[in-house]
């Protein structure tokens, strides 16, 4: 993918969360967004995912500018798979129905074909035996794998992960991170917001450090972690990697 941001800003009330960000990441397969809580990472991901409209500026994906009007954002969202930290599964639906519903209602796929796609996605993530369970009957790791299965079922051009392991214990975190690494090894493009620094360094082509609504620096993952150029990034990594 080729991702570029142009004078991008977003505020909630008087709080400017994204502050006039301009950057061209160039060609890459995977980008990790890191930085302190409240620095703007999740908001930036939601803008790129078409879930939030910027107040000003914009962004382009693979050279195509994405408009900020609802019609443009809706068309953009059709081609993206998003995985949230809180799973965002419908609690009253089974794992299978959580995948078939968007296939049918959003993408217009016939029910029989949607079920076939959903069952294949569940098998892909070792969830076939859990197809008729509701989210309350699944572990955290299983719920997140259902969410990932739902995201890839639409064959997205880009996957976006917003803190996909923040609600999980260490064992389930490792389980989900393994799935994401498998997806990268399959050649899928993705954007990841994470506090898992070791994983970000391992799986991302490039890393961007956000603080106070600005991208302070970005670069190849190995270089940024080995020799951060900004004091803010050095201090952040020193705190995070101390333990």
Secondary structure as UniProt FT lines:
FT   STRAND          2..12
FT   TURN            13..14
FT   STRAND          15..27
FT   STRAND          30..34
FT   TURN            37..38
FT   HELIX           41..48
FT   TURN            49..50
FT   STRAND          56..61
FT   TURN            62..63
FT   STRAND          64..66
FT   HELIX           70..77
FT   TURN            78..79
FT   STRAND          80..83
FT   TURN            85..86
FT   TURN            91..92
FT   HELIX           95..105
FT   TURN            106..107
FT   HELIX           111..124
FT   TURN            125..126
FT   HELIX           128..130
FT   TURN            131..132
FT   HELIX           135..137
FT   HELIX           140..153
FT   STRAND          158..162
FT   TURN            164..167
FT   HELIX           170..185
FT   TURN            186..187
FT   STRAND          190..193
FT   HELIX           197..203
FT   STRAND          206..211
FT   TURN            212..213
FT   STRAND          214..220
FT   HELIX           221..226
FT   HELIX           231..240
FT   TURN            241..242
//
